Amino acid sequence: MKRALKVFMGVAVFLALAWGLDLLFPLPPTPQYSPIVLAADGSVLHAYLNPTQKWRMKTELREITPVLRKAIMEKEDRWFRWHLGVNPVALVQAAGRNAFGTGRTTGASTITMQVARLLEPKERTFGNKLLEMLRATQLELHYSKDEILQLYLNLVPYGGNVEGVKSAALLYFQQTPDYLSLAQTVTLAIIPNRPRGLVLGRNNAAVLRERNRWLKRFGEAGLFPKQDVDDALLEPLDVQRHAAPTLAPHLSRRLVRQFPGQAIIRSGLERSKQAKAEDLTRNYVRRLYELGITQAAVLVVNNRTRQVEAYVGSADFRDFANQGQNDGVVAVRSPGSTLKPFLYALAMDRGLVTPKQLLPDVPTNFQGYRPENFDKHCNGEVTLERALAYSLNIPAVRVLNQLGVPTFTDKLRQAGFQNVTRNRTRLGLSSILGGCGASLEELTNLYVTLAEGGEYAGLRLVSANKSNPAKPLVSEGSAFLTTEILAQLTRPDLPINAASSMRLPKIAWKTGTSYGRRDAWSIGYNKQYTIGVWVGNFSGQGSPALTGSEVATPLLFDLFNAVAYNSPNDWFAPPAALDFRLVCAESGLVPGENCPNQIIDYFLPNVSSGQRCQHVREVLVSADGSSTYCRACAPAAGYRRELYPNLLPEVAAYKEAQGIPYRRLPPHNPQCQLVRGGLERAPSITSPTPNTEYVLNRREKQQLLLSCTTDNEVRQVFWYVNDRFLQAATPTERVFIKPPPGPLKISCADDHGRNTDVLVTVTELE
């Protein structure tokens, strides 16, 4: 009993001593690996030197094939699976050979002892050998055999700054270890013992002889089938060192910064798509150099998974002259008109508009903001679908004014627009025309949201089992209606000769051009993919040729034809939430009593407005047609009822100014003594802008413009300045005055007695 107790106490003391020594002398830290970024298929997209400027890529356990494992263990340590870090039999044999000078001098190092030496390189002395054996035992207690073998294969030298079997496999054979042939595997197994003498690419003949010698030995030992060994002996060895993989440099750099210290980062990029996107972008931009355009960025997203499958940050990462290392996918630029589809989808969800509804497209002053269409031309009235297909600015600003800027920017905040979130309190109506900042990544995901029925989720840059949670931003119905409009081919932003091309992809897309032609955008999608394209200069310099339609869209079409060429030929189906109804062709509203011309339009039941059409109104006209009557002054007889256009004042003013014929109301009965009140049809002063300070230069004799819009039955208006009569004018006439400095009250009254006032301040410069 006492003896057993002594044995137990001895074991306990030994274990305590070993535990204490393990704490006092912890294992050296794991090696610093070269960060590598993998594609979705596990192949290496991009590799970086480690902090010590070595190529030391981490070999994963799955990459250590049975062939590699057998070759290494047979050559280096055939008893690896059975010893505890030190092989005593091998030590005795080595001591005998070294003492008596018989056989090859050897140190009897096991694989575990070699790992200990590679982790802590020291001069080869007897004392260091003992420390090496202690470390090997310590390693065996901390790691499994597979993990020790993995460490060994990650640290073995291959000459120069190449360490580890994975680095050698990629740099010399351009494959990962699990894709090597038997001959290639044996080649990498024999080099670590002689990394200076057996240098691939320089001493291929010597390497070949050594490889074949070991292949024969492995064959004689029955390690591999004879036929496999015979085939391997016939395999030539004509290798040289290649550059490390450098696909997707922008995303790789981004991910390495996002996951510091991580040896292997698994992206979701598809290798073939990435290579095609990079080649297409580089070659396309080269053709634009003579136009003063030097850069482009591309993002390809799988709609269903939200996985980014191609990521091109610039046309050429190594183009230092044109700032090629900038990442155009995340750069914040003016989005131009690319936000308009989302605006109209939101407006349809609020019941403000439907596709066939007519919107005024006339010069309009929105509280001091006067937008213009891209071509400086107005159309009077256009349907929503035409306003979007033709990317008209004025109708878009009008709809945003109805929807409300805070509502719009809050939805963009929910969609991950960071710059909009930071500046949303300062954004105004100009944000729909590019007056806010956005990145290609944010915009592309917004179109993925439309492709996915209005459901928003974050993009996935790395491979993950779980998908990001989705949340609705717009309804499935409004997303479908927007998609149908964006898929139309009758539009001005279709590139020249594209309609006749047999390779025109079936997509919905939208272009955008920022102010000053500094940024050209084209973003498109089908059911499977969404592709975003930005073209421009990182310097911000504009170019006369830089438009979304002529510069960005051709690249978008090329990308769809190359990257998504095998997409199923199906298209979006209308959701059950949509329905059809008859609307008046003159307004797009529910037909009223006087709407004989009707067409079919989509609408959202219980959401879309049920407002009745009033594009014409009944008017009491004198028998000779020279005047009209109101209800108060109509005679008992001698008049007739007629229908006249019921135009908005600004539309009537536009037609009048442009000389566009329309049926105007005759003047009101001059004998009518009733002053027709009601501010809802009073003149609207479009200049000057209310509550604005105007700074005029006295030397240049600058003047102030007075203009207004009125009801279409108004024939004359009367201008007043500080309650003093100025002059009478026609409703569309532009009146100029030289106002006195200080507060100014401008009044406009029409020939029906309705009046509007605005207050401004005038300051004069000497």
TORLOLUM-448049 format. One line per field, with one value per residue (C-alpha): x, y, z. Coordinates in steps of 0.1 Angstrom, whole numbers, plus 5000, padded with zeros to 4 digits. Layout:
<gudrens>
east = X/...
north = Y/...
up = Z/...
</gudrens>
This chain:
<gudrens>
east = 5000/5028/5046/5016/5011/5048/5043/5011/5029/5058/5035/5017/5049/5061/5028/5029/5065/5056/5026/5048/5074/5048/5036/5071/5082/5051/5052/5063/5035/5021/5038/5027/5010/5007/4970/4952/4918/4899/4872/4839/4855/4884/4910/4933/4923/4950/4979/5001/5035/5035/5048/5083/5081/5078/5055/5041/5005/4986/4980/4946/4941/4919/4947/4971/4962/4969/4996/5014/5010/5025/5054/5064/5061/5079/5108/5110/5095/5078/5071/5055/5021/5035/5062/5057/5079/5112/5120/5144/5153/5163/5183/5204/5209/5219/5243/5259/5264/5278/5301/5316/5314/5293/5266/5252/5256/5221/5204/5174/5150/5114/5088/5078/5114/5117/5086/5102/5133/5114/5094/5125/5155/5188/5224/5228/5245/5240/5223/5199/5192/5180/5158/5144/5134/5117/5098/5088/5073/5056/5041/5028/5010/4993/4986/4972/4994/4975/4980/5017/5020/5001/5025/5055/5041/5034/5070/5093/5117/5117/5144/5144/5114/5091/5080/5053/5040/5011/5033/5055/5025/5010/5042/5057/5027/4999/4978/4969/4984/4952/4953/4988/4998/5018/5050/5044/5036/5068/5088/5076/5082/5119/5130/5128/5159/5180/5162/5194/5206/5172/5158/5128/5131/5170/5180/5151/5174/5187/5153/5140/5167/5160/5123/5126/5149/5124/5095/5113/5120/5083/5073/5096/5082/5047/5036/5018/5005/5031/5012/5009/5046/5054/5032/5047/5082/5072/5059/5082/5094/5095/5085/5095/5085/5053/5039/5014/4977/4965/4928/4903/4930/4906/4883/4912/4928/4895/4890/4925/4920/4886/4900/4935/4956/4933/4954/4926/4896/4869/4851/4821/4837/4833/4868/4857/4833/4859/4885/4860/4849/4885/4895/4864/4867/4904/4901/4870/4886/4917/4894/4882/4916/4914/4882/4898/4882/4906/4887/4857/4844/4821/4801/4783/4757/4738/4703/4691/4721/4732/4767/4791/4805/4827/4843/4864/4875/4893/4903/4939/4951/4987/4978/4994/4991/4953/4950/4942/4945/4915/4884/4856/4831/4831/4840/4813/4802/4772/4746/4731/4696/4701/4678/4648/4634/4634/4617/4588/4585/4581/4556/4535/4535/4521/4493/4507/4512/4506/4525/4500/4494/4504/4529/4536/4570/4572/4596/4588/4601/4602/4607/4637/4649/4645/4655/4660/4658/4691/4684/4670/4637/4602/4573/4543/4528/4542/4532/4552/4566/4578/4593/4613/4622/4634/4649/4632/4643/4614/4587/4611/4616/4578/4572/4599/4583/4550/4566/4587/4625/4627/4606/4629/4662/4649/4643/4678/4691/4674/4690/4725/4734/4759/4766/4729/4725/4752/4739/4701/4692/4709/4696/4669/4650/4683/4691/4670/4692/4725/4727/4737/4766/4764/4787/4785/4780/4750/4734/4738/4723/4693/4687/4691/4663/4640/4650/4641/4606/4614/4632/4665/4694/4731/4756/4778/4815/4826/4813/4788/4763/4736/4720/4715/4680/4658/4634/4609/4617/4591/4562/4565/4540/4558/4591/4575/4560/4594/4611/4587/4594/4632/4630/4615/4637/4620/4642/4669/4696/4698/4733/4735/4730/4723/4687/4698/4724/4717/4735/4712/4706/4671/4675/4660/4685/4689/4716/4728/4752/4764/4766/4796/4797/4821/4804/4786/4764/4746/4730/4709/4694/4675/4661/4695/4721/4724/4754/4765/4789/4806/4828/4848/4880/4891/4904/4869/4877/4847/4846/4821/4817/4810/4773/4757/4740/4770/4798/4786/4758/4779/4801/4770/4757/4791/4792/4758/4766/4799/4791/4754/4753/4738/4711/4677/4655/4627/4614/4596/4559/4533/4526/4491/4489/4487/4455/4443/4418/4406/4420/4416/4442/4444/4454/4460/4433/4401/4377/4352/4320/4339/4366/4357/4394/4403/4433/4443/4468/4482/4473/4478/4444/4436/4468/4466/4446/4410/4408/4384/4397/4389/4410/4381/4355/4320/4319/4289/4296/4276/4257/4283/4312/4328/4327/4320/4297/4301/4271/4264/4263/4248/4216/4184/4188/4210/4241/4254/4274/4308/4338/4372/4407/4413/4450/4472/4483/4520/4510/4488/4516/4541/4518/4512/4549/4558/4530/4514/4478/4451/4415/4415/4386/4370/4373/4349/4317/4329/4296/4301/4304/4312/4348/4358/4378/4397/4434/4435/4434/4452/4483/4515/4545/4575/4599/4611/4613/4596/4618/4650/4677/4687/4721/4721/4751/4742/4770/4758/4722/4709/4671/4647/4625/4587/4569/4539/4516/4478/4446/4441/4411/4431/4439/4457/4476/4485/4518/4523/4555/4552/4514/4519/4507/4535/4519/4495/4508/4497/4501/4532/4549/4582/4584/4617/4621/4649/4639/4650/4672/4655/4624/4602/4566/4557/4520/4502/4465/4446/4416/4393/4404/4426/4459/4492/4520/4557/4582/4619/4649/4671/4707/4728/4765/4785
north = 5000/5024/5015/5022/5055/5064/5056/5077/5106/5103/5105/5134/5153/5145/5158/5189/5196/5190/5214/5240/5238/5240/5273/5286/5277/5280/5269/5294/5313/5298/5310/5342/5331/5348/5360/5344/5351/5321/5320/5302/5270/5271/5282/5310/5344/5366/5360/5384/5381/5376/5403/5388/5391/5353/5332/5310/5301/5279/5244/5232/5197/5187/5197/5171/5142/5106/5106/5136/5122/5088/5103/5127/5100/5074/5098/5117/5097/5063/5059/5093/5078/5059/5079/5109/5133/5115/5081/5064/5036/5061/5080/5049/5040/5076/5077/5045/5056/5090/5074/5047/5066/5039/5050/5084/5109/5118/5136/5111/5141/5131/5153/5167/5176/5193/5213/5224/5235/5253/5271/5282/5281/5276/5267/5229/5219/5190/5212/5227/5191/5182/5214/5204/5169/5185/5209/5180/5162/5194/5197/5161/5170/5201/5190/5160/5141/5156/5191/5185/5172/5203/5226/5208/5211/5248/5255/5234/5255/5255/5280/5317/5332/5302/5282/5255/5230/5251/5281/5258/5242/5275/5293/5264/5243/5269/5244/5237/5206/5185/5190/5178/5146/5119/5131/5167/5156/5136/5165/5187/5160/5156/5193/5204/5184/5201/5235/5251/5223/5213/5246/5243/5264/5264/5228/5210/5182/5174/5176/5152/5126/5128/5127/5095/5079/5084/5073/5040/5036/5043/5018/4991/4997/4992/5027/5034/5011/5001/5016/5049/5050/5041/5069/5093/5084/5094/5128/5156/5183/5216/5241/5276/5300/5320/5351/5346/5349/5385/5383/5406/5429/5455/5430/5410/5441/5450/5416/5413/5447/5436/5403/5411/5381/5356/5333/5321/5343/5327/5351/5342/5353/5330/5327/5325/5355/5375/5369/5377/5409/5421/5414/5430/5461/5466/5462/5484/5513/5511/5521/5551/5566/5589/5603/5613/5584/5562/5542/5519/5497/5466/5446/5414/5401/5368/5381/5350/5347/5383/5369/5392/5370/5395/5426/5450/5481/5497/5490/5482/5479/5486/5518/5542/5571/5569/5560/5524/5513/5533/5511/5524/5500/5518/5553/5578/5596/5615/5589/5610/5596/5561/5567/5575/5539/5536/5569/5560/5526/5543/5568/5539/5523/5556/5557/5589/5576/5547/5539/5556/5586/5619/5642/5678/5682/5720/5746/5747/5766/5743/5768/5782/5750/5750/5717/5711/5680/5665/5678/5712/5703/5700/5678/5695/5663/5627/5594/5581/5553/5577/5600/5571/5555/5588/5598/5632/5654/5677/5650/5632/5663/5669/5633/5636/5669/5651/5621/5642/5642/5628/5598/5591/5596/5574/5545/5550/5549/5515/5504/5511/5544/5557/5591/5598/5587/5611/5641/5634/5666/5687/5669/5685/5679/5678/5645/5626/5641/5632/5658/5631/5607/5570/5541/5515/5489/5507/5514/5479/5464/5488/5472/5438/5448/5456/5423/5405/5419/5448/5427/5443/5424/5432/5420/5390/5395/5363/5328/5321/5294/5317/5343/5379/5387/5405/5433/5449/5483/5485/5462/5434/5451/5484/5466/5446/5477/5495/5465/5465/5501/5497/5467/5488/5492/5524/5549/5574/5558/5527/5528/5536/5505/5483/5476/5459/5438/5401/5401/5426/5409/5407/5429/5459/5487/5524/5548/5579/5608/5631/5669/5680/5645/5633/5599/5575/5548/5518/5492/5463/5431/5400/5373/5358/5386/5423/5441/5476/5496/5530/5547/5579/5593/5589/5625/5637/5652/5652/5644/5655/5618/5606/5596/5566/5555/5558/5549/5527/5507/5491/5476/5465/5446/5430/5419/5403/5385/5372/5366/5357/5341/5308/5324/5308/5327/5334/5368/5384/5375/5400/5393/5385/5419/5437/5442/5460/5488/5512/5547/5579/5581/5619/5618/5582/5586/5566/5577/5604/5614/5629/5603/5584/5575/5548/5524/5496/5502/5483/5495/5484/5476/5495/5516/5534/5566/5563/5600/5606/5622/5659/5666/5686/5707/5719/5757/5780/5799/5828/5821/5838/5821/5854/5850/5825/5827/5816/5802/5836/5856/5831/5844/5825/5816/5822/5802/5767/5741/5732/5711/5728/5715/5717/5722/5729/5766/5757/5735/5761/5787/5764/5758/5795/5804/5777/5786/5751/5754/5743/5753/5783/5795/5828/5856/5858/5878/5914/5924/5900/5919/5889/5887/5851/5843/5812/5810/5775/5790/5823/5832/5814/5836/5817/5846/5859/5831/5838/5847/5849/5875/5889/5906/5929/5948/5985/5991/5963/5976/5942/5937/5914/5891/5889/5858/5837/5809/5812/5794/5789/5812/5842/5868/5895/5899/5930/5934/5955/5964/5973/5977/6002/5993/5985/5974/5950/5920/5888/5857/5844/5878/5883/5916/5931/5958/5976/5973/5995/5979/5965/5945/5941/5929/5916/5910/5896/5897/5882/5895/5874/5893/5866/5877/5863/5880/5871/5888/5891/5912/5931/5940/5962/5959/5990
up = 5000/5009/4977/4956/4975/4968/4931/4930/4948/4924/4894/4909/4915/4880/4865/4887/4877/4840/4843/4860/4834/4807/4823/4827/4792/4770/4734/4709/4691/4659/4628/4610/4578/4545/4543/4514/4500/4485/4458/4464/4450/4474/4449/4459/4444/4460/4483/4504/4519/4557/4580/4577/4539/4534/4514/4541/4532/4556/4545/4557/4570/4540/4517/4532/4509/4517/4491/4506/4541/4531/4512/4541/4568/4548/4540/4573/4601/4595/4632/4635/4645/4675/4693/4717/4698/4702/4687/4712/4687/4661/4686/4696/4659/4651/4680/4669/4633/4644/4670/4648/4616/4599/4575/4570/4598/4611/4640/4642/4642/4641/4623/4657/4665/4632/4640/4673/4654/4627/4654/4673/4650/4669/4663/4661/4693/4717/4743/4717/4706/4741/4742/4709/4722/4752/4730/4708/4738/4748/4713/4714/4746/4731/4695/4677/4652/4623/4637/4641/4606/4594/4613/4597/4562/4568/4580/4558/4536/4498/4492/4492/4510/4502/4531/4534/4509/4499/4490/4469/4452/4443/4432/4412/4401/4404/4423/4459/4474/4471/4433/4427/4409/4425/4408/4419/4454/4457/4443/4471/4497/4489/4485/4522/4532/4505/4498/4485/4463/4449/4436/4413/4382/4385/4391/4375/4362/4397/4412/4385/4393/4430/4425/4404/4429/4457/4435/4429/4466/4474/4447/4461/4496/4482/4493/4459/4432/4406/4377/4395/4401/4365/4352/4377/4365/4329/4340/4329/4353/4335/4361/4370/4398/4391/4406/4435/4425/4423/4413/4430/4445/4459/4476/4489/4504/4519/4535/4548/4566/4578/4592/4605/4615/4597/4575/4552/4542/4522/4498/4478/4445/4415/4400/4363/4367/4385/4358/4330/4347/4353/4317/4302/4324/4317/4279/4278/4297/4275/4245/4265/4273/4242/4256/4289/4308/4327/4353/4359/4387/4385/4410/4402/4428/4429/4437/4456/4479/4479/4474/4456/4428/4410/4425/4403/4421/4392/4356/4366/4402/4391/4371/4396/4372/4373/4410/4402/4438/4447/4452/4430/4446/4479/4467/4474/4442/4429/4419/4392/4383/4396/4426/4406/4403/4441/4445/4421/4438/4471/4456/4442/4477/4491/4465/4450/4414/4391/4358/4334/4356/4340/4357/4348/4330/4329/4343/4380/4411/4441/4469/4451/4435/4397/4382/4345/4324/4311/4275/4288/4272/4288/4275/4292/4307/4307/4322/4351/4331/4304/4331/4344/4311/4298/4332/4333/4362/4368/4373/4397/4418/4418/4431/4457/4468/4473/4490/4513/4515/4550/4540/4510/4529/4558/4533/4519/4555/4559/4527/4541/4524/4549/4534/4531/4568/4579/4559/4558/4577/4551/4520/4499/4466/4447/4463/4436/4409/4425/4452/4477/4479/4473/4464/4437/4464/4479/4446/4433/4464/4460/4426/4440/4464/4434/4418/4450/4452/4475/4502/4514/4529/4532/4506/4514/4507/4525/4523/4550/4557/4571/4548/4560/4574/4549/4555/4531/4517/4490/4481/4457/4435/4432/4426/4397/4381/4384/4368/4339/4332/4334/4310/4282/4251/4238/4257/4250/4271/4249/4234/4197/4175/4206/4197/4165/4183/4186/4220/4237/4271/4286/4317/4335/4338/4347/4338/4356/4349/4376/4373/4352/4336/4362/4368/4345/4360/4346/4369/4356/4367/4357/4380/4387/4388/4394/4379/4387/4366/4373/4348/4353/4368/4404/4401/4397/4363/4339/4302/4275/4265/4301/4301/4316/4283/4259/4283/4311/4295/4268/4295/4314/4284/4278/4314/4313/4281/4295/4332/4331/4297/4310/4331/4327/4302/4327/4337/4366/4370/4383/4420/4433/4450/4417/4396/4365/4361/4334/4336/4316/4289/4294/4331/4342/4369/4374/4346/4354/4335/4306/4299/4267/4259/4284/4287/4311/4339/4368/4403/4440/4454/4487/4481/4448/4447/4436/4426/4397/4365/4360/4330/4316/4333/4324/4318/4311/4279/4264/4232/4211/4229/4238/4276/4304/4334/4370/4388/4404/4371/4347/4330/4331/4294/4264/4274/4267/4286/4271/4282/4285/4295/4332/4331/4360/4360/4354/4325/4310/4314/4297/4267/4265/4266/4240/4217/4220/4210/4234/4239/4262/4282/4270/4295/4324/4321/4325/4341/4369/4402/4424/4435/4432/4463/4472/4474/4459/4424/4431/4410/4421/4422/4407/4410/4433/4458/4492/4522/4501/4502/4468/4464/4434/4419/4415/4390/4367/4370/4380/4381/4398/4377/4384/4370/4380/4369/4369/4362/4325/4324/4336/4309/4329/4361/4381/4399/4431/4449/4486/4479/4451/4417/4392/4360/4343/4323/4306/4329/4311/4306/4324/4343/4355/4382/4399/4435/4464/4490/4521/4528/4497/4494/4459/4452/4422/4415/4386/4367/4390/4421/4436/4451/4463/4483/4489/4511/4501/4511/4486/4493/4470/4463/4454
</gudrens>
